[in-house]
Amino acid sequence: MVKVPDIEKKSIAGKTLLGLGITAVAFAIVTLAVVYYISHNFYVSAYYTISSLFDAVGINTVPALEAAAAPFTTKFDILMAISIIDGVAKTVAVGLALAALVEIMTGAGILSRLNRIEARRLKRHVIVCGYSGLAARICGDLSAKKANFVIIEKDEARVEMLRDRGYTVIDGDFAKEDVLVSAAIDKAMGIIFTARDDISNLLGVVTARHLNPKIKILSRVGNEDLMTKVQRAGAELCVVPEVLAGVEMGNYIRSRL
């Protein structure tokens, strides 16, 4: 089933490419008409138009045109202006075409496949599951230490943001086996579950322990009552951020008394 965001991206890319085609045709017609008005020679105007549109620097065709049609020598300024306009139009067209291709690649999931290939090459890395405030600090520390790590996140907006930051991201549900396998869990040294949903973290811990019995598992727990269950599922360390924050604030206050 195709997701709505993918359909929108492909639609935008398609409209962009259609607009480029219409623009190119319009510039060709205008250039053809102006040069024909100057030279009164359809062959010369067609030659100039084709050369200007397909040559990287259309102005290079001017000497050949001067030899082919005498009126060009007195209309060089007009031809210069047309050449510059055509050059600018081609530059903009190439930029828009590249942007459209990137949108198509994103919609087709090519970036996702490249990230999965990159993740499979890693060894002794850390997998961070669910991008939250806690995960942001962890990823910052790992990045500062130049440690290899992979992030698993299912929110598309966050995935795009993390990729823009240069992180390797697997888009999907970290509680699913195929997603963890894509993150090379069999070669990872540790996995950290930082999502705010305790049940998702619990399911992720169970799946991770099943796929790699030797991996070190750390998990965030919001409800202290679930801590024992998460530990029994295979987590070696459970952290309650709110409790840690309270302890840090208490220590800070006591140090100032």
Steps between C-alpha positions, in 0.01 A plus 500: 500500500646837398519759776344842446829692548662296222212579264533871577875499435462320168222741401719801578790351306276424204362855494853640525621298202188597300563865580861465383385351173250781438764762589755347262249496215399860570863621498566307178204660325590852615865455402402357160263792432744774604794359304280447192384863527863613499646266237194430280648153466315206654801268471720743693235563766445127549876438518547776756206386712614138514860597569402749768273257683729198490841667519626564856589857392268604219697815424775286343274457197502873418817499279354225283175692471679822403661314211167351395289817514621857450220663705645333812796738497267793564278316749771352717364668816161335453662161442716551806191567712324193363807286568521620859129442557525152354804428718320613816193301402707185450674547835168536682356207307789273598464602866126432501553171320749387763257602775224300331726197471584523872128508580443196281789317668362584843152389404633173360679424829849508348641697794352245737664213311836678499478550877421132551798401286722735700370357829569142393868586456540611861654288777513551875256788468216630716135500396284784634130420479248784499623856470410708808665764715695226676603351165619842381744521792617142447556553127684822573736320739553210259568739214749699710685178582491401130323177589302312236126504559171454317167661583167324449206739471158461340390865492569622144563863598758397759662256258547776243634739765751243629623420150553870439726495806706223343381213722442148373130437550284192451135595454266251662370346822788389722282228655496312168766239425565605139565859605751395769665265251535795260686684777748209516401401853695177462825702486405776745659533843205677660145622448320783682124541507408864565138522383241653732272198454595237762314219322688567175827498691405175670416332168823631355703358789340156454566503123856625536589236762355231272704614200825554687530328842839663566412863426492754783153649538411830667146630518313810605205436732235759574298290743712363785252215544610359162870507580507142631323370188739680269798358689355150488453544124875544464595861578820528702431859603175691529495877534217725618593846364265679736660334803850582376398860438359520852820361648714744300284794609517388862877466485527845341290661773692325779832612350381861522386486866 
